[in-house]
């Protein structure tokens, strides 16, 4: 069976990087799902954070306040995913939103490519945002052979200020 490959363009650097294996397959499915939602449109208005009460027990993210540095940088955060053994696959997607409500960056963690707990980062540039309060949201997807469950986890809020 050929390995799945997906080329990603990082907006901050405009360089393509190849992603192979299970991460590429999961990202391809996520991209296809997003494209389908964009074409079909939302079925009904969704609540601000649907289901994070139920999925908060399976995953969490955390980050403290920091400095919004000049240029493009990786901003680290901690994550932990605890899923029941019956789920063959999991994916944790993260979305960073600034105080204006603008989506600044996004990321993904996947079973098989990432550990269940650790530190990851989201890369973005100071020119793409403003200092202030940021919200990091997460969507957890759990899958086994015949079922898929997904929902939002509890968002975190933190501040990034200008140096000085």
C-alpha positions in Angstrom: 0.0 0.0 0.0 1.5 3.4 -0.9 2.2 5.9 1.8 -0.1 8.8 2.0 1.6 12.2 1.4 0.2 15.7 1.8 2.1 18.9 1.1 1.5 21.7 3.6 2.3 25.3 3.0 3.2 27.2 6.1 1.7 30.7 5.7 4.6 32.4 7.6 7.4 30.9 5.5 5.7 29.9 2.2 7.7 26.7 2.1 6.2 23.4 1.4 7.0 20.4 3.6 5.9 16.9 3.0 3.9 15.0 5.7 3.8 11.3 5.4 2.0 8.4 7.0 -0.9 8.6 9.5 -0.5 12.3 10.0 -1.0 12.9 6.2 -4.0 10.7 6.1 -5.7 12.4 9.0 -4.9 15.9 7.7 -6.3 14.9 4.3 -9.5 13.7 6.0 -9.7 17.0 8.0 -9.1 19.0 4.8 -11.8 17.1 2.9 -14.2 17.6 5.8 -13.5 21.3 6.0 -13.9 21.7 2.2 -17.3 19.8 2.4 -18.5 22.1 5.2 -17.4 25.2 3.2 -19.3 24.0 0.1 -22.4 22.8 1.9 -22.5 25.5 4.6 -23.4 25.0 8.3 -26.6 22.9 8.9 -27.5 25.1 11.9 -25.8 27.6 14.2 -23.5 25.9 16.6 -23.1 26.9 20.2 -19.8 28.7 21.1 -18.1 25.7 22.6 -20.3 22.6 21.9 -19.6 19.6 24.1 -16.4 20.8 25.8 -17.9 19.6 29.1 -17.9 16.0 27.8 -14.6 16.1 26.0 -12.7 18.0 28.7 -12.1 14.7 30.5 -10.2 13.3 27.5 -7.9 16.2 26.6 -6.6 19.4 27.9 -4.3 22.2 26.8 -2.5 24.9 28.8 -0.2 27.9 28.3 0.8 30.9 30.4 1.1 34.5 29.5 4.1 35.6 27.4 5.8 38.1 25.0 4.6 38.6 21.4 8.1 38.7 19.8 9.0 40.5 16.6 9.0 38.3 13.5 7.7 34.7 13.2 8.1 32.4 16.2 6.9 29.1 17.6 4.7 29.6 20.7 4.7 26.5 22.9 1.8 25.0 24.8 1.3 21.8 26.8 -1.3 19.2 25.9 -2.5 15.9 27.3 -4.8 13.3 25.7 -6.3 10.5 27.7 -8.6 8.2 25.7 -10.2 4.8 26.4 -8.4 1.8 24.9 -11.4 1.0 22.6 -10.5 4.0 20.4 -8.0 3.1 17.7 -7.2 6.7 16.6 -7.3 10.1 18.1 -6.6 13.6 16.7 -6.4 16.9 18.6 -6.8 20.0 16.4 -5.9 23.4 17.9 -7.0 26.9 16.8 -5.5 30.1 18.0 -7.7 33.2 18.0 -6.6 36.8 18.9 -8.6 39.5 20.7 -10.2 40.7 17.4 -11.7 37.2 16.8 -9.2 36.5 14.0 -7.9 33.0 13.6 -4.1 33.4 13.8 -2.9 29.8 13.6 -3.9 26.1 13.8 -2.2 22.8 14.5 -2.9 19.1 14.8 -1.7 16.2 17.0 -2.3 12.6 16.0 -2.0 9.2 17.5 1.0 7.4 16.1 2.7 10.6 15.2 2.6 12.4 18.6 2.7 11.2 22.2 -0.4 11.4 24.4 1.2 14.2 26.4 3.9 16.7 25.8 4.7 20.1 24.4 3.7 21.3 21.0 3.9 24.8 19.4 1.9 27.0 17.0 3.9 29.2 14.7 2.7 32.7 13.7 4.1 36.1 13.0 3.6 39.3 15.0 2.6 41.1 11.8 -0.4 38.8 11.5 -1.9 39.7 14.9 -2.1 42.2 17.7 -0.9 42.0 21.3 -3.5 41.2 23.9 -5.7 38.3 25.0 -5.6 35.1 22.9 -7.8 32.0 23.0 -6.5 28.5 22.2 -9.4 26.2 21.3 -9.2 22.4 20.7 -11.3 19.8 18.9 -10.8 16.2 19.8 -11.7 13.4 17.5 -11.9 9.8 18.7 -12.3 6.9 16.3 -12.5 3.1 16.3 -13.5 0.7 13.6 -17.2 1.6 13.4 -17.7 4.9 15.2 -16.3 8.5 15.3 -16.9 11.0 18.1 -15.7 14.5 18.2 -16.2 17.6 20.3 -14.6 20.7 21.6 -12.4 20.7 24.7 -12.2 23.5 27.2 -10.5 26.5 25.6 -7.7 28.4 27.4 -7.0 32.1 27.5 -3.7 33.8 27.9 -2.0 37.2 27.1 0.8 38.0 24.8 2.2 41.5 25.3 4.8 43.5 23.4 8.4 43.5 24.9 9.5 46.3 27.1 
